[in-house]
């Protein structure tokens, strides 16, 4: 959206799936916002912010025999994977004269990843321990 010296845009996306197999599914959220301010004819400043939250439950532990018996079953119910990302960027551009331009960029990321599950061979029983 343009409004004089200020331009901005953004979006939000949400997806959810229950999964085809037992013990599976996902929850996904993503948001983005951008704002640009043209302070003068020579100086412009831009700020971008992004957020991603994703969690997936992953069905697991089927042997070939179990899969051929019922491909929708799952023997492990606690295989989870999740990420949470927060990103920010600030950019400033100053036009000294053509063709000389100074462009300053600064980025930041705060993120984490979590996972829980039993990654043993599929013939090893999941006792629920760490």
N, C-alpha and C positions, 0 to 999 in steps of 0.2 A: 504494500500500500504506500503510495507516495503522498506526502503532505508537506509542501514547501521544501525546507531543508532536511526534513526527516523522512526516511523510508524504512518500512518494517515489513516483516512477513513471519509466518510461523505455521506449524502443524502439530497435530497429535495423532498418533496411531495406536490402536489397541487391537490385539488379536488373542484369541483363546481357542484352544482345542482340547477335547476330552481324550483324544487318542484312539487309535484303532485297536490297540491291544490293551489288556488289563494292565494296571499300574503304569499308564503312560498318559501324557498330556503336556500342555504348555500354556504359559501366560506371558504375553509380550506387550510392553508399553514403550513407546518412543515419542519424544517431544523435541521440537527444535524451534528456536526463536532467533531472529536476526534483526538488528537495528543499525542503520547507517545515518550518521549526521554529517552533513556537508557544512562545516562551520564557516568556511570562507571559500572563495573560488579556488584557493590553493590547498586548503586543509580539509580532509575528510577522515572521520573516525567510524569504525565498524565494530560491533560487539555481536558475537555468536555464542549461543548456549545450546547444548544438546544433553539430553538425559535418556538413558536406555536402562530399562529394568526387564530382565528376562529370566524366567524360571522354567525348567523342563524336567519332567518326571520321565525317566527312561526305563522302559520295560526290559527285563533281562533274564539271563540264565536259562536259555533253552538249548538243549542239545538238538542235533538233527532229528532224532527220533521224536522228541517232544514237539518240535516244530511241525513235523509231518502229521502228528496226531491232532494238533489244534494250534494253528499259527497265531491265534489271538490270545493264547494264555501267556502267563508270565510267572516265573517262580520267585522273583525278588521284587519286593514292593517298596524298597527304600532307596532306590537309585535316583538321586536328585542332582541337578546342576543349575547354578544360578549366577548371574552377573548383575552388577549395578554400576553403571558408568555415568559420571558427570564430567562433561567437557566444556571448557570455555576458551574463547579466543578473542583477543582485542587487536585490532589492526588500525594503524594510522598512516595516512599517505599525505605527504607534503610535496607539492610541485614547486620546486625552486625556479626552474625555467626549463623549457624544452631543450634537450631531452633529459635533463637532470631531475630525478624524483627520489625522494627519501621515503622508504617504506619500512615501518617498524611493525613487527609481529610478535605477539606474546601469547603463549598457549598454556593451558593448565588441564590436568586430568586427575580426578580422584576416582579410583575404581577398586572394586573387589570382586573376587570370584569365590564362590562356595560350592563345594560338592560333597555329597554323602553317598556312599554306596560300597558294595562289596565287589571288588575288582578281581577276586579269585577266579580260578577256572570254574566252569559251570558245573563240574561234578563235586565241588566243595560246598558243604552246607553253610548257609548264612545264619550264624548264631546271634546276630543283632549287636555284636560288640563293635568297639571302635576299629 
